Amino acid sequence: MKKFLISWLLILCLLAASVSFAACGENKEGDSSQTTVDFEDLPDAGIDVKVEEYPLLCYDENEAAVTDPSVAEGTLSVSYTAEKNVSLFTEKESIVTVKSETVSVIDGRCYASYVLSATDVGEYRLFFVSEDNKLAESFRWRVASVYPTEVSFSPLNGFGGVGGAAAGEVNASDPSVIEVDGKYYTFGADNYGLFGYSIRCSNDLIVWENTGVAIPGFNENGLAPGDSNNPTVNNELWDIYQIICADPNWGVKGSGYNGGGSWALSAPAIVPAYGGGYWLYGSWTADLGQGHSIIFQCYSDEITGPYTLVYTENNNPAVLLYSFDGWPTNNRNPNALDPYVYYDAEGKMYMAYGSFGDGAGIWSLELDPKTGLRADGLEGADLLSDSTVPAAQRYGTSLVVNGTGSSAMSYHERIEISSFDGTSPYNAEESCYEGRYFLMTSSGDFLQGYNMRCYSSASPTGPFQAENGSVRGSRVSGSFSWRTGKEASSGALGFKDWYSPGRNDFLQTSEGEELLVVSLQDEFSSNNYFQAQVLYAFNSRGEIVMNPNRYAGERVRKVTAAEIYTLTDGAYAFNYVSNSNYEASFNGGYAMEGLELREDGSIYFNDAAVGTWVLYGDNYVLLNITTAISAATGGGSLSGKFYGVAFPAFFEKTLNSGISISCVSEDGQDCLYLNMDFPD
């Protein structure tokens, strides 16, 4: 969804287009939408142009369009210092034109808002130029088709292969994502052969390349750092290894590799470092599930590495946390696992982490943004097993208390909270709009029952809860399949199931699109990991819902009712995720067909009326199933109110594009997904 301006008033000054420069706060006429100037050759103006709202333009190429024409228009809002005058230009013969501009000066900054209009699909360039003919900023963005077309995903092969044998997104578990210079990188825990952090790269978030390891020499060939057969004994994580292998829980359950210990690193986090370069945060556990774990920091000048262990000014290895006490007899202490770095609205830096204990949940530490280490300065012996520092000080602040883990955090402005329930007309002016921190976690057995939960708070340090007040969080996903049964076709691309989704990251791209990068497994009852990208949005109650299809270049946009009931005559396949264990979920976790959303607002199943639907706002959907739908196989029934969002989507089963609807149940505990049902 768009990022909205929140605190300034714009003074209207409509501009016709001109090649003359428009001074900030002044009214001028002319045509600024096209020029023959080579902006790339202009010197740097030294002006920071901050995007406050992204246009997210779409264009419908179909002659018989049922989309709203307003999707071809969008608002770009920026701010910059009012000491300079800046104007917006597009390239000659651009597919995007500037229809109008509004400008205001507030507290020494200039705020400019432009209405852009698209006439075709493709890339376009925008240039902000100062009055002295210098380039302040340029953007290369795209106009998306209203439905994704010509999609080519990375092949899902090479599971269990070492290094480059695992293509694309395969073997990428627990991904952390970052955008750098127009490319996207994910850092994941690769537990096949490399036993370290592997890096994937993409130009479009669709096709990915495995580009190697982040920390060279770490456990190559799966050998322990201290193994006499390992030629890289003194690798970058040697000092971390010395701490974790001395833990009394090292290899207690025999779950590690090479006869003891755990040589696999857990989920990483990648963020830009202060002053340049990148910080990579990692975690290593003494024995998986026993809570004795350590979080450390590495650094590289380049995004692709190599990453080296950081040392403090006192020459201590950069350990942020070591959870050596309490487990397994008292697992209400947090587990120093799966770091996630985030910032609040004022720029304070935090690290969420944890836990998978029965009562430990997710915790947070404040960090120093200049070092990326603990803000309280604790290091060295203060954090190790002989520390006299109280546990409460070492562990920080509790965010969520339950058996969840693998956190991710994102702040969003102007989230709509509506009381609309279908009994009276929807009125956006009656809603409240709030800035919220959204905490995503993963719960359940990560081999079979993994599922994604979301909590929100007005504060970066909580308390966090679901929108309905539940401490269990709102369900975002769980295991499901678009197949109609175990032996049914998985479709043309062979993508079978959304099995055990979890440990995801939030991404807002430089074009303003918002996605989740999610860790999945290859199929039901498998331990072959890969990553997938999905769009997410907010329903009218302020809950996150995700597109239940892999991202294929589509945009969250305004949807018309005609789209919902016309493209397939209203026919939909559906999944009802009603349990973390897919076998106990509705219909055994498999899809059912026969649902219809009709033009009159009624819902039919197998030609019998079962409820009503309504589209409201730009893309909100309320489904009200008043007559229960029974599962075709297995147990369960579907009924109740579901609040969701209509997404454009690409359906891998049939290679068609259309509308997908993703909803959360009224109590926040179940998900209902609908995909347009095209013939196979």
C-alpha positions in Angstrom: 0.0 0.0 0.0 1.0 3.6 -0.3 3.0 5.5 2.3 1.0 8.6 3.2 1.9 12.1 4.3 0.6 12.8 7.8 1.4 16.3 9.1 1.4 19.0 6.5 -1.2 21.1 4.5 -0.7 21.7 0.8 -1.4 25.0 -0.9 -3.1 24.4 -4.2 -1.3 25.8 -7.2 -2.3 23.9 -10.4 0.3 24.0 -13.1 0.0 23.4 -16.8 3.2 21.8 -18.2 6.4 23.9 -19.0 10.2 23.5 -19.3 10.6 26.5 -17.0 11.6 25.8 -13.4 8.8 26.1 -10.8 10.1 27.8 -7.6 8.9 26.2 -4.3 5.7 27.9 -3.1 5.2 29.9 -6.2 2.4 29.6 -8.9 3.8 29.3 -12.4 2.3 28.1 -15.7 3.8 26.1 -18.5 4.7 22.5 -19.5 7.2 20.7 -17.2 6.3 17.2 -18.2 8.7 16.8 -21.1 12.1 18.1 -22.1 15.1 17.1 -24.3 17.7 18.0 -21.5 20.1 15.1 -20.7 19.6 15.1 -17.0 22.3 12.4 -16.4 25.0 15.0 -17.3 23.8 17.6 -14.8 26.0 18.1 -11.7 24.7 17.0 -8.3 22.5 19.6 -6.6 23.3 18.3 -3.1 19.5 18.3 -2.2 17.9 15.4 -0.4 14.5 14.7 -2.0 12.5 12.4 0.3 9.5 10.5 -1.1 6.5 10.8 1.2 4.0 9.0 -1.1 4.5 6.7 -4.0 2.3 6.8 -7.1 2.1 3.0 -7.8 0.7 3.4 -11.3 -1.1 0.7 -13.3 -2.5 0.6 -16.8 -5.1 -1.7 -18.3 -4.2 -2.8 -21.8 -7.4 -4.8 -22.4 -9.9 -3.3 -24.8 -12.9 -4.6 -22.7 -11.5 -3.2 -19.5 -13.5 -3.7 -16.3 -10.9 -2.0 -14.1 -11.3 1.5 -12.7 -9.5 4.1 -15.0 -8.2 5.8 -11.9 -5.6 3.0 -11.5 -3.6 4.9 -14.3 -3.3 7.9 -12.0 -1.3 8.2 -8.8 0.0 10.8 -6.4 3.8 11.4 -5.9 4.6 13.5 -2.9 8.1 14.6 -1.9 9.8 16.9 0.5 13.1 18.8 0.5 14.8 21.8 2.0 13.0 25.0 1.2 16.3 26.8 0.7 16.4 25.4 -2.9 13.8 25.5 -5.6 13.2 22.2 -7.3 11.1 21.2 -10.3 9.9 17.8 -11.6 10.6 16.7 -15.2 10.0 13.5 -17.2 11.8 12.2 -20.3 10.7 13.1 -23.8 7.8 10.9 -25.0 7.4 9.5 -21.5 4.5 7.1 -20.8 3.9 9.2 -17.6 2.8 12.8 -17.6 2.4 15.3 -14.8 -1.2 16.5 -14.6 -1.0 18.9 -11.6 1.2 20.1 -8.8 0.5 21.4 -5.3 3.2 23.0 -3.2 3.6 24.2 0.5 6.4 25.2 2.8 6.2 23.9 6.4 8.9 24.4 9.0 11.6 25.1 6.6 10.8 22.2 4.2 9.1 22.3 0.9 6.4 19.7 0.3 5.3 19.1 -3.3 2.6 16.8 -4.5 2.2 15.7 -8.2 -0.7 13.9 -9.9 0.9 11.5 -12.4 -1.0 9.8 -15.3 0.1 6.7 -17.3 -0.7 5.9 -20.9 1.1 2.6 -21.2 2.9 -0.2 -19.4 6.7 0.0 -18.9 9.5 1.9 -17.2 9.6 5.7 -16.8 12.1 8.2 -15.4 11.5 11.2 -13.1 14.0 13.9 -12.5 14.0 16.6 -9.8 16.1 19.6 -11.0 17.1 22.7 -9.0 16.7 26.2 -10.3 20.5 26.4 -11.0 20.3 23.5 -13.4 21.6 20.7 -11.1 20.1 17.3 -10.5 18.6 16.8 -7.1 17.3 13.3 -7.5 16.1 10.8 -10.2 13.9 7.8 -10.1 13.5 4.9 -12.5 10.0 3.4 -11.8 7.5 1.3 -13.7 3.9 1.3 -14.7 2.5 -2.1 -14.0 -0.1 -4.0 -16.0 -3.3 -4.3 -14.0 -2.8 -8.1 -14.2 0.7 -9.7 -14.2 1.7 -11.2 -17.6 4.5 -13.3 -19.1 5.7 -14.5 -15.6 8.8 -16.6 -15.5 9.7 -17.8 -12.0 13.0 -19.3 -10.8 13.0 -23.1 -11.1 12.6 -24.9 -7.8 15.2 -27.5 -8.2 18.5 -28.5 -6.5 17.0 -29.2 -3.0 19.7 -30.6 -0.8 22.5 -29.5 -3.2 25.6 -27.8 -2.0 26.3 -24.2 -3.1 25.4 -23.3 -6.6 23.7 -26.7 -7.2 20.7 -25.2 -5.3 19.2 -22.8 -7.9 17.4 -19.6 -7.3 15.4 -19.6 -4.1 16.0 -23.2 -3.2 17.7 -24.0 0.2 17.0 -20.4 1.3 15.5 -20.6 4.8 14.7 -17.8 7.1 15.3 -15.0 4.6 16.3 -11.4 5.4 15.8 -9.0 2.5 17.4 -5.7 1.5 17.3 -3.5 -1.6 20.6 -2.0 -2.8 21.1 0.0 -6.0 17.9 -1.3 -7.7 18.7 -4.9 -6.9 17.2 -7.1 -4.1 19.2 -9.4 -1.9 18.2 -12.0 0.6 20.4 -13.6 3.2 19.2 -17.0 4.4 20.2 -20.0 6.5 21.4 -22.6 4.1 21.5 -25.9 6.0 22.6 -28.1 3.1 26.3 -28.4 2.8 27.3 -24.7 3.3 26.0 -24.4 6.9 26.2 -20.7 6.8 24.4 -17.7 5.3 23.8 -17.9 1.6 22.9 -14.9 -0.6 20.3 -14.6 -3.3 20.0 -11.7 -5.8 17.1 -10.5 -8.0 16.4 -7.6 -10.3 12.6 -8.0 -10.1 11.7 -10.1 -7.0 10.6 -12.9 -9.3 13.8 -14.5 -10.7 16.6 -15.2 -8.3 20.2 -16.2 -8.5 22.2 -18.0 -5.8 25.4 -15.8 -5.5 27.3 -17.6 -2.8 28.0 -17.4 0.9 28.2 -14.3 3.1 30.9 -15.6 5.5 33.5 -17.5 3.5 35.1 -20.4 5.3 32.4 -21.0 7.8 31.8 -24.7 8.1 32.6 -25.6 4.5 31.6 -29.2 3.7 29.6 -29.2 7.0 32.7 -29.8 9.2 33.0 -28.3 12.6 35.3 -25.3 13.0 37.5 -27.4 15.3 37.5 -30.6 13.2 41.0 -31.6 12.2 39.7 -32.3 8.7 38.5 -28.8 8.2 41.1 -26.6 6.5 39.3 -23.4 7.7 39.7 -23.9 11.5 40.4 -20.2 12.1 37.4 -18.9 10.3 35.6 -15.7 10.9 33.3 -17.1 13.5 36.0 -18.9 15.5 35.6 -16.7 18.6 31.8 -17.2 18.5 32.4 -20.9 18.2 34.7 -20.9 21.3 31.8 -19.4 23.3 29.0 -21.6 22.1 30.8 -24.9 22.1 31.8 -24.4 25.7 28.1 -24.2 26.7 27.0 -27.2 28.8 24.1 -27.7 26.4 26.4 -28.1 23.4 25.2 -31.3 21.7 23.4 -32.6 24.8 20.6 -34.2 22.8 22.9 -35.3 20.0 21.0 -33.1 17.5 24.1 -31.5 16.1 26.3 -32.5 13.1 29.6 -34.4 13.4 28.6 -36.0 16.7 27.7 -33.0 18.7 26.7 -29.4 18.7 24.8 -27.6 16.0 26.9 -26.3 13.0 23.9 -24.7 11.3 23.4 -20.9 11.9 19.9 -19.7 12.5 18.0 -16.8 10.9 20.1 -13.7 9.9 19.3 -10.0 9.6 20.9 -7.7 7.1 20.8 -3.8 7.4 22.8 -0.8 6.2 25.6 0.2 8.6 26.1 3.7 9.9 28.5 5.6 7.6 28.3 2.9 4.8 28.6 -0.8 4.3 26.4 -3.4 5.9 25.8 -5.2 9.2 24.9 -8.9 9.1 23.5 -10.2 12.4 23.6 -13.9 13.0 22.6 -16.4 15.6 24.1 -19.8 16.6 22.5 -22.2 19.1 24.3 -24.7 21.3 21.5 -27.3 20.8 18.4 -26.6 18.7 15.3 -26.2 21.0 17.3 -25.8 24.2 17.5 -22.0 24.3 21.3 -21.7 24.8 22.1 -19.4 21.9 24.2 -16.4 20.9 23.6 -13.4 18.6 26.6 -11.7 17.0 27.4 -9.0 14.4 29.5 -9.1 11.2 30.3 -6.3 8.7 31.2 -5.9 5.0 31.8 -2.9 2.8 29.9 -4.6 0.0 26.5 -6.1 0.1 27.7 -9.4 -1.3 30.5 -9.7 1.3 32.8 -11.1 2.5 31.4 -10.5 6.0 33.9 -10.5 8.9 33.2 -10.7 12.6 33.1 -7.2 14.3 35.2 -6.5 17.4 34.5 -3.7 19.9 36.9 -1.0 20.9 37.9 -3.3 23.8 38.7 -6.1 21.4 35.7 -8.2 22.4 33.9 -10.1 19.7 30.6 -8.3 18.8 28.2 -10.4 20.9 24.8 -8.7 21.5 23.2 -11.4 23.6 23.9 -14.9 25.0 21.0 -16.8 26.5 22.9 -19.2 28.7 20.6 -19.2 31.8 17.2 -20.7 32.5 16.8 -23.3 29.8 15.7 -26.1 29.7 14.2 -26.1 33.2 13.0 -22.4 33.0 12.3 -21.6 29.4 10.5 -18.3 30.2 13.8 -16.6 29.7 14.2 -15.6 26.1 16.2 -17.5 23.6 18.9 -15.4 21.8 17.8 -16.6 18.4 16.7 -15.0 15.1 17.7 -11.3 15.4 15.6 -8.7 13.5 16.7 -5.1 13.4 14.1 -2.3 13.1 13.8 1.4 13.6 11.0 3.5 15.2 9.4 6.6 13.7 12.1 8.8 15.3 15.0 6.8 14.1 15.8 4.8 17.3 17.3 1.4 16.5 16.1 -1.9 18.0 16.7 -5.6 17.7 13.8 -8.0 18.2 14.7 -11.7 18.8 13.5 -15.0 20.3 12.3 -17.6 21.2 10.0 -20.6 20.9 9.8 -21.1 24.6 6.4 -22.0 26.2 6.3 -18.5 27.8 9.4 -16.7 26.4 8.1 -15.2 23.2 9.6 -12.2 21.5 11.9 -9.6 23.2 13.7 -6.4 22.1 16.9 -4.6 22.8 17.7 -1.0 22.0 20.8 -0.6 19.8 23.3 2.2 19.2 22.6 3.3 15.6 26.3 4.3 15.1 27.7 0.9 16.1 24.7 -1.4 15.7 25.5 -2.9 19.1 23.8 -2.6 22.4 22.8 0.9 23.4 23.6 0.1 27.1 27.2 -0.7 26.2 27.2 -4.2 27.6 29.8 -6.4 26.0 32.4 -9.1 26.7 32.2 -10.7 30.2 29.0 -8.7 30.9 27.1 -11.0 28.5 28.8 -14.3 29.0 28.0 -17.2 31.4 29.9 -15.7 34.4 28.1 -12.3 34.1 26.9 -10.6 37.2 24.5 -8.4 35.2 20.9 -9.2 36.0 19.0 -11.2 33.4 16.4 -8.5 33.1 19.0 -6.0 32.0 20.7 -8.4 29.6 17.5 -9.5 27.9 15.8 -6.2 27.4 12.0 -5.7 26.9 9.4 -8.4 26.4 7.1 -7.7 23.4 4.9 -10.8 23.2 4.7 -13.6 25.8 3.8 -16.9 24.3 5.5 -19.8 22.4 6.2 -17.9 19.2 9.5 -16.9 17.6 11.2 -15.6 14.4 10.1 -12.0 14.5 9.9 -9.3 11.9 8.8 -5.6 12.4 7.4 -2.9 10.2 6.1 0.6 10.9 3.1 1.9 8.9 1.5 5.4 9.0 -2.2 6.1 8.6 -3.5 2.6 9.0 -7.3 2.6 8.7 -9.3 1.1 11.6 -13.0 0.8 10.6 -15.9 -0.5 12.5 -17.7 -1.5 9.2 -19.4 -4.9 9.6 -21.8 -4.9 6.6 -24.9 -3.8 8.5 -24.6 -0.1 7.6 -22.9 1.8 4.7 -19.1 2.1 4.7 -17.8 5.6 5.3 -14.1 6.1 5.4 -14.5 9.5 7.2 -15.8 7.6 10.2 -12.7 5.5 10.5 -9.7 6.3 12.6 -6.2 6.4 11.2 -3.2 5.5 13.2 0.6 4.9 13.0 1.2 1.3 14.0 4.2 -1.1 14.5 3.4 -4.5 13.1 5.2 -7.5 14.6 5.1 -10.7 12.5 6.1 -13.9 14.2 6.1 -17.6 13.4 4.4 -20.2 15.7 4.1 -23.9 15.9 6.2 -26.9 14.9 8.4 -25.6 12.2 8.5 -28.9 10.5 4.8 -29.3 10.1 2.6 -26.7 11.9 4.5 -23.5 11.2 2.2 -20.5 10.7 2.5 -16.7 10.6 0.9 -14.5 13.2 0.8 -10.7 13.4 0.5 -8.3 16.3 0.4 -4.5 16.4 1.2 -1.6 18.8 1.4 2.1 18.9 4.9 1.8 20.5 8.0 0.1 19.1 8.4 -1.7 22.4 4.8 -2.8 22.8 2.7 -4.1 24.3 1.8 -6.0 21.2 -1.5 -7.7 20.6 -3.9 -8.6 17.7 -6.4 -6.0 16.6 -9.2 -7.9 18.4 -7.1 -8.0 21.6 -5.9 -11.6 21.3 -2.5 -12.3 22.7 -2.3 -15.1 20.1 -2.0 -12.7 17.3 -4.0 -12.5 14.0 -3.3 -15.4 11.6 -1.7 -14.3 8.4 -1.0 -17.8 7.0 -0.6 -21.4 7.6 -0.1 -24.6 5.5 -2.5 -24.9 2.5 -2.5 -26.1 -1.1 -4.2 -24.9 -4.3 -4.4 -28.6 -5.3 -7.8 -30.1 -4.6 -6.3 -33.2 -3.1 -3.1 -35.1 -2.5 -3.0 -36.7 -5.9 -4.5 -33.7 -7.8 -2.5 -31.6 -10.3 -0.2 -28.9 -8.9 -0.5 -27.0 -12.1 1.7 -26.0 -15.0 4.7 -24.7 -12.9 4.8 -27.5 -10.4 4.5 -25.2 -7.4 2.5 -27.5 -5.1 1.9 -26.3 -1.6 2.2 -23.4 0.8 3.7 -25.7 3.4 4.9 -24.4 6.8 5.2 -20.6 6.0 7.2 -18.6 8.5 10.3 -16.6 9.4 9.5 -13.8 6.9 10.8 -10.3 6.4 9.0 -7.1 5.4 10.1 -5.1 2.3 9.0 -1.8 1.0 10.6 -1.3 -2.4 12.0 1.9 -3.8 8.7 2.2 -5.8 6.6 1.8 -2.6 5.4 -1.8 -3.1 5.1 -3.8 0.1 6.0 -7.5 0.2 6.7 -10.3 2.6 9.6 -12.6 1.9 8.6 -15.9 3.4 10.4 -19.2 4.1 8.4 -22.2 2.8 9.0 -26.0 2.5 8.9 -27.9 -0.7 5.8 -30.0 0.0 3.8 -31.4 2.9 6.0 -33.6 5.2 9.2 -32.2 3.8 12.2 -30.4 5.1 13.3 -28.8 1.8 13.3 -25.0 2.3 12.9 -22.2 -0.2 11.8 -18.6 -0.2 8.8 -16.9 -1.8 7.7 -13.3 -2.2 4.1 -12.2 -1.7 2.3 -8.8 -1.6 0.6 -7.8 1.6 -2.0 -5.2 2.5 -4.3 -4.2 5.3 -8.0 -5.0 5.6 -10.4 -2.4 6.9 -9.8 -3.4 10.5 -6.0 -2.8 10.3 -5.0 -6.5 10.0 -2.3 -7.7 7.6 -3.5 -10.0 4.9 -1.2 -11.6 2.2 -1.8 -12.5 -1.4 -1.8 -16.3 -1.3 0.1 -16.4 -4.6 3.7 -15.8 -5.4 4.5 -12.2 -6.4 4.5 -11.8 -10.2 4.9 -8.0 -10.6 1.3 -7.0 -9.7 0.3 -4.0 -7.6 -2.1 -3.5 -4.7 -4.6 -1.2 -6.4 -8.2 -0.1 -6.7 -10.4 -3.0 -7.7 -13.9 -2.8 -9.2 -16.8 -5.1 -8.4 -17.1 -6.0 -12.1 -13.6 -7.5 -11.9 -14.7 -9.8 -9.1 -17.8 -11.2 -10.8 -16.9 -10.9 -14.5 -13.5 -12.5 -15.3 -14.5 -16.1 -14.4 -18.3 -15.5 -14.1 -17.6 -15.2 -10.4 -16.1 -18.7 -10.0 -13.5 -19.2 -7.3 -11.5 -21.9 -5.7 -10.9 -21.4 -2.0 -8.7 -22.4 1.0 -9.8 -22.1 4.6 -6.8 -22.2 7.0 -8.5 -23.1 10.3 -5.7 -25.0 12.1 -1.9 -24.7 12.3 -1.8 -28.5 11.5 -2.8 -28.7 7.9 -4.3 -32.2 8.3 -6.6 -30.9 11.0 -7.5 -27.8 9.0 -10.6 -27.5 6.8 -10.5 -30.1 4.0 -7.1 -31.3 5.1 -5.5 -28.1 3.9 -6.5 -28.6 0.2 -8.6 -26.3 -2.0 -12.2 -26.7 -2.9 -14.0 -25.4 -6.0 -17.6 -24.4 -6.7 -17.8 -21.0 -4.9 -19.4 -18.1 -6.8 -19.4 -14.4 -6.0 -22.4 -13.1 -8.0 -23.2 -9.6 -9.3 -26.1 -9.1 -6.9 -23.8 -9.5 -3.9 -24.7 -13.1 -3.1 -22.4 -16.0 -2.5 -23.3 -19.4 -3.9 -21.7 -22.8 -3.3 -22.6 -25.6 -5.7 -25.6 -23.5 -6.9 -27.0 -22.9 -3.4 -27.0 -19.5 -1.7 -24.7 -19.5 1.3 -24.0 -15.8 2.1 -23.2 -12.3 0.9 -20.2 -10.3 -0.2 -19.4 -6.6 -0.6 -16.6 -4.6 -2.0 -15.9 -1.3 -0.3 -13.2 1.4 -0.2 -10.5 0.8 -2.9 -10.2 -3.0 -2.4 -11.7 -4.0 0.9 -13.9 -7.2 0.8 -16.3 -8.6 3.4 -17.4 -12.1 3.0 -20.3 -13.3 5.2 -20.9 -17.1 5.0 -24.3 -17.5 6.7 -24.9 -21.2 5.7 -22.0 -23.4 6.6 -20.0 -25.1 3.8 -18.8 -28.6 4.7 -15.4 -29.9 3.6 -15.3 -32.3 0.7 -12.8 -34.6 2.4 -11.6 -34.6 6.0 -13.4 -32.6 8.6 -14.5 -29.0 9.2 -17.0 -26.5 8.0 -16.7 -22.9 6.9 -18.9 -20.1 8.1 -18.8 -16.6 9.6 -17.5 -13.1 8.6 -14.2 -12.6 6.9 -12.5 -9.2 6.4 -10.0 -9.0 3.5 -8.5 -7.4 0.4 -8.8 -8.1 -3.3 -5.4 -8.4 -5.0 -4.5 -8.8 -8.7 -2.6 -12.1 -8.9 -1.0 -14.7 -11.1 -2.3 -18.3 -10.6 0.4 -20.8 -11.2 -2.0 -23.7 -11.4 -3.6 -22.5 -14.6 -1.2 -19.7 -15.8 -4.0 -17.2 -15.7 -4.1 -13.7 -14.1 -7.1 -12.3 -12.2 -8.3 -11.5 -8.7 -7.4 -13.2 -5.5 -9.1 -12.4 -2.2 -7.4 -12.8 1.1 -9.3 -12.5 4.4 -9.0 -12.9 8.2 -11.9 -14.3 10.2 -13.8 -12.0 12.6 -11.9 -13.4 15.6 -8.6 -13.1 13.8 -7.7 -16.8 14.1 -8.4 -18.2 10.6 -7.6 -17.2 7.0 -9.9 -17.6 4.0 -8.2 -17.4 0.5 -10.0 -17.2 -2.8 -8.4 -17.5 -6.3 -10.4 -17.0 -9.5 -11.1 -20.5 -10.8 -10.0 -20.7 -14.4 -10.3 -24.0 -16.2 -7.1 -26.1 -16.0 
